[in-house]
């Protein structure tokens, strides 16, 4: 690219910082600047030609619909995500798409968020590792990524205006780390800013977010683009660090930008910086079109889907015997729910239903009844009765239940996590016949299992499995594939068990993140709330044993975990090693009971063993210190835990870390107790401040009652006998040098 911003007129540059139509950047043919095409596509492309729109109202080109992020997250497998991204990159090149708008890595703060199907997990490490794998694979195959939505976009209600009010430590430890990891490990072509405000400032105009943090601290060198319609003041957004407003505004924005430069509201330097970043996106242009084997991609979608579904419960009914006569019940068996609604909706190349797939394997025969109506056109009672009659004549009933797009989608949040009443009634009625009952769930956000959970023999949580989900479910139920998915989010008994529920979705333009760090499993473990199924849970048709565990410190703030995993069953299978760290007794700040700090999925043949080695880096033990403005590892003993899931600790090994030699700076607003307990000043305080009164108030039984008083209050009572310079001299010893 030879043309740079300094070679262009202000008018030309003003056009380059806003798009053209819904999907393209501005082209200047006479300067050799060609358009770059973007497209929705976290789990499959929604590519449109001329006349397209960003509301998913007009048709898109056919593309493979792979399992959405809600399913990919449950794979806990970077290689699975990478294979999907590689295939999407190839389809993008076939359709002339240069940048794919994905992945979405926002944290699942509440199960009520209507767009949870498009996000990976409630945990920032899992989201970040899988998100980085997606970006690295997509871009390694010639297509740019757009990680989104930066940042704190965790609800659909009032998403264009709401202010997410969240403290800095929670931002740094929960809502920003996935983006940070992806930026630093994968350098995505673009980062998409979110609609919402963060602490009162729109993301699109948030200089701290887009410039100080993203570029200054994390070293990002790509372009920041807006979510579609997220810009309210283009000159202010460009000044804050936004580079490209999307979609185009039919020519309204360029004169506004040019005028802002003319009157000094936007500097030429700031505009040039944004323009150069937009021009750099041309590196992702590739005029060479490629062909795509859609049958191959469909087979990949089937394979991936089978690695994502989570077997929640199995009382021995699964895997099914081909000779068993099966009653297939539920409209979703015939008309599968396999993706989410909204901007990511893919026009699939083909769709596998379970009803078609089961016909190929059910040697004992099967029957089908819809069981319920999705559109209300038939009587649920009559449909239920017919399903019950079918089940009574079968050996096994497989019920497909879940949520329709009308019940969860981009654009609105759910009001409940319950299944539709007719479906719950159907499940109970079928189970009451005494037939062995398997429930297969299709939903983008978690659903409660209460009212029928204990009545059924097995539950397979499919979430949304993409266009080949029907065949993948057949593979799983009949044991062609061994289930290996693990929950990437907690399934509660009630939505009220989530601390975020108190403040979700906020009111009058604000949503308070009052639960702070207690998001998902961090809340359930720390607050002692038992979930129905914990984060990290997932059953297999085989069994695994973990042994030979060792944990060693490798430096003052890092460690390494070594262990052996053995497949002790009779089937090949995959196991996820989950490493958690507990730091609740270390330091002065509150810490969750345990946090996921490393994981690895391993495939093992029956009877085979493998050694696993996982590094725990500095961040595995650190917290964000708001006063210091940096990550701090407190010296002390940490609990390194191997978990079957977030609730079940298989083994725990304490490890001593010397951590950081961090000394708190004392001020007169530091409390008396903080002065007494300070590692430098505490031991010499009574020697340096010669006062009987100070000796009196620092006695333990008195200090307990007045220790929270600021030292200023104590110093004022001593002013006649202790000069202020004494306290200033002591405070100076605690200040950082340099």
C-alpha positions in Angstrom: 0.0 0.0 0.0 1.7 3.2 -1.2 -1.1 5.7 -0.5 -1.1 7.1 3.0 -3.4 9.6 4.7 -0.9 12.4 4.2 -1.3 12.0 0.4 -5.1 12.6 0.5 -7.3 15.6 0.9 -9.4 16.2 4.0 -12.5 15.4 2.0 -11.1 12.1 0.8 -10.0 11.2 4.3 -13.4 12.1 5.7 -15.0 9.5 3.4 -12.6 6.8 4.5 -13.5 6.8 8.1 -17.1 5.8 7.4 -18.4 2.8 5.4 -20.3 2.6 2.2 -23.6 0.7 2.4 -23.9 -2.1 5.0 -20.7 -4.0 4.2 -18.0 -2.0 2.5 -15.3 0.5 3.1 -15.0 3.6 0.8 -13.0 3.2 -2.4 -11.1 6.0 -4.2 -10.3 4.5 -7.6 -8.2 7.4 -8.8 -5.8 6.9 -5.8 -5.8 3.1 -6.2 -7.8 2.6 -3.0 -10.2 -0.4 -3.3 -13.1 -1.4 -1.1 -12.8 -3.9 1.6 -15.8 -6.2 2.2 -17.0 -7.2 5.7 -19.6 -9.8 6.6 -21.3 -11.2 9.6 -20.1 -14.7 10.3 -19.0 -15.9 13.7 -20.3 -19.4 12.9 -21.0 -19.1 9.1 -21.2 -16.3 6.6 -24.1 -14.0 6.1 -22.7 -12.5 3.0 -24.9 -10.3 0.9 -24.5 -8.7 -2.5 -25.9 -5.4 -3.6 -29.1 -4.4 -1.8 -28.1 -6.2 1.4 -28.8 -5.0 4.9 -27.4 -5.3 8.4 -30.7 -6.3 10.0 -30.9 -9.9 8.5 -34.0 -8.9 6.7 -32.9 -9.7 3.1 -31.5 -13.1 2.0 -27.8 -13.9 2.1 -25.7 -16.3 0.1 -25.7 -19.9 1.1 -23.0 -20.9 3.6 -22.3 -23.7 6.0 -23.8 -23.0 9.4 -21.3 -24.4 11.9 -22.2 -24.7 15.6 -22.5 -21.3 17.1 -20.2 -20.1 19.9 -22.5 -21.5 22.7 -21.6 -24.9 21.4 -18.0 -24.3 20.4 -17.4 -23.1 23.9 -18.6 -26.4 25.3 -16.0 -28.2 23.2 -13.2 -26.7 25.4 -11.0 -27.5 22.4 -8.9 -24.9 20.5 -8.4 -27.3 17.6 -12.2 -27.6 17.1 -12.6 -23.8 17.0 -9.6 -23.5 14.6 -11.0 -26.1 12.2 -14.3 -24.1 12.0 -12.5 -20.8 11.5 -10.4 -22.3 8.7 -13.5 -23.5 6.9 -15.2 -20.1 7.3 -12.1 -18.4 5.9 -12.4 -20.6 2.8 -16.0 -19.8 2.3 -15.3 -16.1 2.8 -12.7 -16.2 0.0 -15.3 -17.9 -2.2 -17.7 -15.1 -1.6 -15.2 -12.2 -1.8 -15.4 -11.4 1.9 -12.2 -9.9 3.4 -13.1 -9.5 7.1 -15.5 -11.7 9.1 -17.3 -10.1 12.0 -16.3 -12.5 14.8 -15.7 -14.0 17.2 -17.9 -12.7 19.9 -16.2 -13.1 23.3 -18.5 -11.2 25.7 -18.9 -12.8 29.1 -22.2 -14.6 29.9 -23.0 -12.4 32.9 -26.6 -13.6 33.1 -28.4 -16.6 31.5 -31.1 -14.2 30.4 -29.0 -12.4 27.8 -30.7 -13.0 24.5 -27.5 -13.2 22.6 -25.7 -15.7 24.8 -25.7 -18.2 21.9 -23.2 -16.0 20.1 -20.7 -16.0 23.0 -18.4 -18.7 24.3 -18.5 -18.8 28.0 -19.0 -17.2 31.4 -15.2 -17.5 32.0 -12.7 -15.1 30.6 -9.9 -17.7 30.2 -12.0 -20.2 28.3 -13.4 -17.4 26.1 -9.9 -15.9 25.4 -8.2 -19.1 24.6 -10.9 -20.3 22.2 -11.3 -16.8 20.7 -7.6 -16.5 20.0 -7.6 -19.9 18.3 -10.5 -18.7 16.1 -8.7 -15.5 15.1 -5.3 -17.1 14.5 -6.8 -19.8 12.3 -9.1 -17.4 10.3 -6.3 -15.0 9.7 -3.7 -17.7 8.9 -6.0 -18.6 6.0 -6.1 -15.0 4.6 -9.3 -13.5 6.1 -9.3 -10.8 8.7 -11.2 -11.1 12.0 -13.2 -8.7 14.0 -13.3 -9.6 17.7 -16.5 -8.2 19.4 -18.2 -6.5 21.2 -15.6 -4.3 23.0 -16.6 -4.1 25.7 -19.0 -5.0 28.5 -21.9 -5.8 26.1 -23.7 -8.4 28.2 -27.3 -7.7 27.5 -29.7 -6.8 24.7 -32.1 -4.7 26.7 -31.5 -1.0 25.9 -28.1 -2.1 24.4 -27.8 1.1 22.2 -27.9 3.4 25.2 -27.4 1.6 28.5 -24.4 2.4 30.7 -22.7 -0.7 32.1 -21.5 0.7 35.5 -18.7 -1.6 36.6 -15.6 -1.1 38.8 -12.1 -1.2 37.4 -11.0 -4.4 39.1 -14.1 -6.3 37.8 -13.4 -4.9 34.3 -9.8 -6.0 34.4 -10.4 -9.5 35.8 -13.7 -10.6 34.2 -14.8 -8.5 31.2 -11.5 -7.5 29.5 -9.1 -10.5 29.7 -10.6 -12.4 26.7 -10.1 -9.3 24.5 -6.7 -8.8 25.9 -5.5 -12.3 25.2 -6.9 -12.3 21.7 -5.2 -8.9 20.9 -1.9 -10.0 22.3 -1.8 -13.5 20.9 -3.6 -13.1 17.6 -3.6 -9.3 16.6 -7.1 -9.4 14.9 -7.5 -7.2 11.9 -10.2 -5.3 13.6 -11.8 -4.8 17.0 -15.5 -4.0 17.0 -16.6 -1.5 19.7 -19.9 -2.2 21.4 -23.1 -0.1 21.5 -23.3 0.5 25.2 -21.7 3.0 27.5 -19.1 2.0 30.0 -19.4 4.1 33.2 -21.3 6.7 31.3 -19.1 7.0 28.2 -20.1 5.4 24.9 -17.6 2.7 23.9 -17.3 4.4 20.5 -16.1 7.6 22.2 -14.2 6.0 25.0 -10.6 7.1 24.7 -9.5 5.2 27.7 -10.9 2.0 26.2 -9.9 2.4 22.5 -6.6 4.2 22.9 -5.1 4.1 26.4 -5.9 0.5 27.1 -6.3 -1.2 23.7 -3.3 0.4 22.0 -1.3 1.8 24.9 -1.3 -1.1 27.3 -2.1 -4.0 25.0 -0.1 -3.0 22.0 -2.9 -3.3 19.4 -2.0 -2.1 15.9 -5.2 -2.9 13.9 -8.3 -0.9 13.2 -11.2 -0.3 15.6 -14.6 -0.4 13.8 -18.0 0.4 15.3 -20.8 -2.0 15.8 -23.4 -1.2 13.2 -24.9 2.1 14.3 -22.9 2.5 17.4 -21.4 5.9 16.5 -23.3 9.0 17.7 -20.6 11.7 17.2 -18.1 10.6 14.5 -15.5 13.4 15.1 -15.5 12.6 18.8 -15.3 8.8 18.1 -12.3 9.3 15.7 -10.6 11.5 18.3 -11.1 8.7 20.9 -9.5 6.0 18.8 -12.3 4.7 16.5 -11.2 4.3 12.9 -14.2 3.2 10.9 -17.9 3.9 11.4 -20.2 1.3 10.1 -22.5 1.0 8.2 -22.3 3.9 5.7 -24.4 6.9 6.4 -25.4 7.7 2.8 -22.9 10.6 2.7 -24.0 12.4 5.9 -20.9 11.8 7.9 -18.0 13.0 5.7 -19.0 16.7 5.7 -19.3 16.5 9.5 -15.8 15.1 9.8 -14.4 17.6 7.4 -16.0 20.5 9.2 -14.7 19.2 12.6 -11.2 19.3 11.2 -11.7 22.8 9.8 -12.8 24.2 13.1 -10.2 22.3 15.2 -12.7 20.0 16.9 -10.8 17.0 15.3 -7.1 17.3 14.6 -5.6 16.4 11.2 -3.2 14.1 13.1 -6.1 12.2 14.7 -7.9 11.9 11.3 -4.7 10.7 9.6 -4.1 8.1 12.2 -7.6 6.6 11.7 -7.3 6.8 7.9 -4.0 5.0 7.8 -5.5 2.2 9.9 -8.4 1.9 7.5 -6.0 1.8 4.5 -4.1 -1.0 6.2 -7.2 -3.2 6.0 -6.5 -3.5 2.3 -3.8 -6.1 3.4 -6.8 -8.5 3.8 -8.1 -8.0 0.3 -7.7 -11.1 -1.9 -9.2 -11.0 -5.3 -8.5 -14.7 -5.9 -11.7 -16.6 -5.4 -11.6 -20.2 -4.3 -14.0 -23.1 -4.6 -15.6 -24.8 -1.6 -16.6 -28.4 -1.2 -19.8 -27.9 0.8 -20.2 -31.6 1.4 -16.8 -31.6 3.1 -17.8 -28.6 5.2 -21.1 -30.2 6.1 -19.2 -33.3 7.3 -16.9 -31.0 9.3 -20.0 -29.4 10.9 -21.3 -32.8 11.9 -18.0 -33.8 13.4 -17.6 -30.5 15.3 -21.2 -30.7 16.6 -20.6 -34.1 18.1 -17.6 -32.7 20.0 -19.7 -29.9 21.5 -22.8 -31.4 22.9 -22.8 -32.0 26.7 -24.1 -35.2 28.3 -25.6 -33.9 31.5 -27.2 -37.0 32.9 -27.1 -40.7 32.0 -28.6 -43.4 34.2 -27.4 -46.2 31.8 -29.9 -45.7 29.0 -27.2 -44.3 26.6 -25.8 -45.2 24.3 -28.9 -46.6 22.6 -28.9 -50.1 21.1 -29.8 -50.0 17.3 -32.2 -52.8 18.0 -34.3 -50.8 20.4 -37.7 -49.4 19.2 -37.6 -45.7 19.7 -40.4 -43.1 20.1 -39.0 -39.8 18.7 -41.0 -37.0 20.2 -40.8 -33.2 19.7 -41.1 -30.8 16.8 -37.4 -30.0 17.0 -36.6 -33.5 15.9 -38.3 -32.7 12.6 -37.6 -29.0 12.4 -34.3 -28.5 14.2 -33.3 -25.4 16.0 -29.7 -25.1 15.1 -28.7 -21.4 15.2 -29.5 -18.1 16.8 -31.6 -15.2 15.5 -30.4 -11.8 14.4 -27.4 -10.6 12.5 -25.5 -13.9 12.6 -28.4 -15.9 11.0 -26.9 -18.1 8.3 -28.7 -19.4 5.2 -27.5 -23.0 5.5 -26.4 -25.1 2.6 -28.5 -28.0 4.0 -30.1 -29.1 7.2 -29.9 -32.5 8.9 -32.8 -33.4 11.1 -32.6 -36.1 13.7 -35.7 -37.6 12.2 -33.9 -38.2 9.0 -30.7 -39.3 10.7 -32.4 -41.9 13.0 -33.9 -43.6 10.1 -30.5 -44.8 9.1 -29.6 -46.4 12.5 -32.8 -47.4 14.3 -32.9 -51.1 13.2 -35.7 -51.7 15.7 -37.8 -49.1 14.1 -39.1 -45.8 15.3 -42.2 -43.6 15.4 -42.6 -39.9 15.5 -45.0 -37.4 17.2 -44.4 -33.7 17.4 -45.6 -33.5 21.0 -46.1 -29.7 21.0 -46.7 -26.9 18.6 -44.2 -24.1 18.0 -46.6 -21.7 16.4 -49.8 -22.5 18.4 -51.6 -23.8 15.4 -52.4 -27.1 17.1 -53.7 -28.2 20.5 -50.7 -29.0 22.8 -52.9 -31.3 24.8 -53.8 -33.4 21.8 -50.2 -33.5 20.6 -49.1 -34.5 24.1 -51.6 -37.4 24.3 -50.5 -38.7 20.9 -46.9 -38.6 22.0 -47.7 -40.4 25.3 -49.4 -43.2 23.4 -46.4 -43.6 21.1 -44.0 -43.7 24.0 -46.0 -46.4 25.7 -45.4 -48.7 22.8 -41.6 -48.0 22.6 -38.6 -49.2 24.6 -37.0 -45.7 24.7 -38.5 -42.3 24.2 -36.2 -39.5 22.9 -37.8 -36.1 23.5 -36.5 -33.0 21.7 -37.2 -29.9 23.7 -35.9 -26.3 23.7 -36.5 -22.8 22.7 -37.5 -21.3 19.4 -36.0 -18.2 17.8 -39.2 -16.3 19.0 -38.1 -17.0 22.5 -34.4 -16.0 22.3 -32.6 -13.8 19.8 -30.4 -10.9 19.3 -32.3 -7.7 20.1 -34.1 -8.8 23.3 -33.4 -10.6 26.5 -35.3 -13.5 28.0 -37.6 -13.0 31.0 -37.2 -16.6 32.2 -35.0 -19.6 31.8 -37.9 -22.1 32.0 -38.8 -24.3 29.0 -42.3 -23.6 27.5 -44.9 -25.1 29.8 -46.2 -27.4 27.2 -42.8 -29.0 26.8 -42.3 -29.5 30.5 -45.7 -31.1 30.7 -44.9 -33.4 27.7 -41.7 -34.6 29.3 -43.4 -35.4 32.6 -46.2 -37.2 30.9 -44.0 -39.3 28.7 -41.7 -40.2 31.7 -44.8 -41.2 33.7 -45.5 -44.1 31.3 -42.4 -45.8 32.7 -40.6 -45.9 29.3 -36.9 -45.0 29.5 -36.8 -41.3 28.6 -34.0 -39.3 27.0 -34.3 -35.5 26.7 -32.3 -33.7 24.0 -32.2 -29.9 24.5 -31.9 -27.2 21.8 -31.4 -23.8 23.2 -29.0 -20.8 22.8 -29.1 -19.9 26.5 -29.3 -22.3 29.4 -32.7 -23.5 30.5 -33.8 -24.7 33.9 -34.4 -28.5 34.2 -36.6 -28.4 37.2 -40.0 -30.1 37.3 -38.9 -33.0 35.2 -35.1 -33.6 35.7 -35.5 -36.4 38.2 -38.2 -38.1 36.1 -35.9 -38.8 33.0 -33.1 -41.2 32.5 -30.7 -39.1 30.4 -30.3 -35.5 29.2 -28.1 -34.3 26.3 -27.6 -30.6 26.2 -27.1 -29.8 22.5 -27.4 -26.1 22.7 -27.3 -25.0 19.1 -25.3 -27.4 16.9 -25.4 -26.0 13.4 -26.8 -27.4 10.2 -25.5 -30.9 10.8 -26.7 -31.1 14.4 -29.4 -33.7 13.7 -26.9 -36.2 12.5 -24.4 -35.4 15.2 -27.1 -36.0 17.9 -27.8 -39.4 16.3 -24.1 -40.2 16.4 -24.0 -39.3 20.1 -27.1 -41.1 21.2 -26.1 -44.3 19.4 -22.5 -44.3 20.6 -20.9 -43.7 17.2 -19.3 -40.7 18.9 -18.5 -40.6 22.6 -19.8 -37.4 24.2 -16.9 -35.1 25.3 -18.5 -31.6 25.7 -18.2 -29.8 29.0 -20.4 -26.9 30.2 -18.9 -23.5 29.5 -21.5 -21.9 31.7 -23.4 -22.9 34.9 -26.9 -24.4 34.8 -28.7 -23.1 37.9 -31.7 -24.4 39.7 -33.3 -20.9 39.4 -32.2 -17.8 37.6 -32.4 -16.0 40.9 -29.3 -18.0 42.0 -27.2 -15.8 39.8 -26.2 -12.6 41.7 -26.5 -10.5 38.5 -30.3 -11.1 38.5 -30.8 -8.4 41.2 -29.4 -5.8 38.8 -30.3 -7.3 35.4 -31.0 -5.6 33.0 -30.9 -2.3 34.9 -33.1 0.7 34.9 -33.3 4.2 33.5 -30.3 3.8 31.3 -27.9 2.2 33.8 -27.1 -1.4 34.7 -25.0 -1.9 37.9 -22.6 -4.7 37.9 -23.0 -5.0 41.6 -22.0 -8.7 41.8 -18.5 -7.6 40.8 -16.3 -10.7 40.4 -19.0 -13.1 41.3 -20.0 -14.1 37.8 -21.1 -17.6 36.8 -19.3 -20.4 38.7 -17.3 -17.8 40.7 -20.5 -16.9 42.4 -21.8 -20.4 43.0 -18.6 -21.7 44.5 -17.8 -18.6 46.6 -21.3 -18.0 47.9 -22.0 -21.7 48.5 -24.9 -21.9 46.1 -25.3 -25.4 44.6 -26.1 -25.3 40.8 -28.0 -28.0 39.0 -25.0 -28.6 36.9 -21.7 -26.8 37.4 -19.3 -25.1 34.9 -17.0 -27.8 33.5 -19.5 -30.7 33.9 -20.0 -33.2 31.2 -20.3 -37.0 31.1 -18.7 -39.6 28.9 -19.4 -43.2 27.9 -16.0 -44.1 29.4 -14.2 -43.2 32.6 -11.0 -41.4 33.4 -8.5 -41.4 36.2 -6.0 -38.6 37.1 -2.8 -39.6 38.9 0.8 -38.7 39.4 0.0 -35.1 40.1 2.8 -32.7 40.9 2.8 -28.9 41.2 6.0 -26.9 41.3 6.8 -23.2 41.4 8.9 -22.2 38.5 9.5 -18.6 39.6 8.3 -16.1 42.2 4.9 -15.9 40.5 4.6 -18.9 38.1 4.2 -22.7 38.5 3.8 -25.8 36.4 1.3 -28.7 36.9 2.1 -32.2 35.7 -0.3 -35.2 35.8 -1.3 -38.4 34.1 -4.7 -39.1 32.7 -5.8 -42.7 32.0 -8.9 -43.8 30.1 -10.0 -46.6 32.5 -13.1 -47.5 30.5 -13.8 -49.7 27.4 -14.4 -46.9 24.9 -12.2 -44.3 23.3 -12.9 -40.9 24.7 -11.8 -37.3 25.4 -11.2 -35.8 28.8 -10.7 -32.1 29.7 -8.1 -31.4 32.4 -9.3 -28.4 34.4 -6.9 -26.5 36.6 -8.2 -24.1 39.2 -6.4 -21.8 41.5 -7.8 -20.7 44.9 -6.4 -17.6 46.6 -9.0 -16.8 49.2 -6.5 -16.7 52.1 -3.9 -14.7 50.3 -3.6 -10.9 50.7 -6.1 -8.3 51.7 -8.5 -8.3 48.7 -11.5 -10.5 48.2 -10.9 -13.4 45.7 -13.3 -15.9 44.3 -13.1 -19.4 45.9 -11.5 -20.8 42.8 -10.9 -19.6 39.2 -10.1 -21.6 36.1 -6.4 -21.0 35.2 -5.5 -23.7 32.7 -7.2 -26.5 30.7 -6.4 -29.0 28.1 -8.6 -31.6 26.2 -6.9 -34.9 25.5 -8.1 -37.8 23.4 -7.4 -41.3 24.7 -8.0 -44.8 23.4 -9.5 -47.2 25.9 -6.9 -48.2 28.4 -4.4 -45.6 27.3 -2.6 -43.0 29.4 -1.0 -39.7 28.6 1.1 -37.2 30.6 -0.2 -33.6 30.6 1.8 -30.5 31.5 0.2 -27.2 32.0 1.9 -23.9 32.9 0.4 -21.4 35.3 1.7 -18.0 34.3 1.8 -14.9 36.5 -1.8 -14.0 35.7 -3.0 -17.3 37.1 -2.2 -16.0 40.6 -2.6 -12.2 40.1 -5.3 -9.8 40.9 -5.8 -6.2 39.6 -4.6 -3.8 42.2 -6.7 -0.6 41.7 -4.4 1.5 43.9 -1.2 0.4 42.2 -2.8 0.3 38.8 -1.2 -3.1 37.9 -1.4 -6.8 38.3 -0.1 -8.0 41.7 0.8 -11.4 42.9 0.6 -11.4 46.7 3.2 -13.6 48.5 1.6 -16.6 50.2 0.1 -20.1 49.8 -2.1 -20.7 46.8 -4.3 -23.8 46.3 -3.8 -25.4 42.9 -6.8 -27.6 42.3 -7.5 -30.3 39.7 -11.3 -30.2 39.1 -13.7 -32.6 37.4 -15.7 -29.3 37.2 -15.9 -26.1 39.2 -17.6 -27.8 42.1 -15.7 -31.1 42.2 -12.1 -30.9 43.2 -10.2 -34.2 42.5 -7.0 -33.1 44.1 -5.5 -30.0 45.7 -1.9 -29.0 46.1 -0.8 -25.9 48.0 2.1 -23.9 46.6 4.1 -21.1 48.2 4.9 -18.2 46.0 7.1 -15.3 47.0 5.1 -13.0 44.7 5.7 -9.3 44.4 7.6 -7.2 46.9 4.8 -4.7 47.0 4.7 -2.1 49.8 1.6 0.0 50.2 2.2 3.8 50.3 1.0 5.3 53.5 -0.8 8.6 53.7 -2.6 10.4 56.5 -5.8 8.9 55.1 -4.4 5.4 55.6 -6.0 3.9 58.7 -4.4 3.5 62.1 -4.5 -0.3 61.6 -2.8 0.1 58.2 0.0 2.0 59.8 0.4 -0.5 62.6 0.4 -3.5 60.2 2.7 -1.9 57.5 5.7 -4.1 57.0 8.1 -1.1 57.0 6.6 1.4 59.3 4.7 -0.9 61.7 7.8 -2.3 63.5 9.3 1.2 64.1 6.1 3.3 64.5 6.2 3.5 68.3 10.0 4.1 68.3 9.7 7.0 65.8 6.6 8.5 67.3 7.3 8.9 70.9 3.8 9.2 72.4 2.1 7.5 75.3 -1.2 8.1 73.7 -0.2 6.4 70.5 1.1 3.4 72.6 -2.3 3.3 74.3 -4.4 3.3 71.1 -2.3 0.7 69.4 -2.9 -1.9 72.1 -4.7 -4.8 70.4 -8.0 -4.5 72.3 -8.2 -0.7 71.6 -6.9 -1.0 68.1 -9.7 -3.4 67.2 -12.3 -0.7 67.9 -10.6 2.4 66.5 -8.2 0.9 63.9 -10.3 2.2 61.0 -9.7 5.8 62.0 -7.6 7.7 59.4 -4.1 8.4 60.8 -4.9 12.1 60.2 -7.4 12.0 63.1 -4.7 10.4 65.4 -2.0 12.8 64.3 -4.3 15.8 65.0 -4.6 14.7 68.7 -0.8 14.4 68.9 0.1 17.7 67.3 1.3 19.3 70.5 3.8 16.6 71.1 4.6 15.1 67.7 5.4 17.5 64.8 3.8 16.8 61.4 7.2 16.3 59.9 7.5 13.0 61.8 4.6 11.5 60.0 5.8 13.0 56.7 9.2 11.4 57.2 7.6 8.0 57.8 5.2 8.3 54.8 8.2 9.1 52.6 9.8 5.7 53.4 6.8 4.0 51.8 6.7 5.9 48.5 8.0 4.3 45.3 11.3 5.6 44.1 11.7 6.8 40.5 
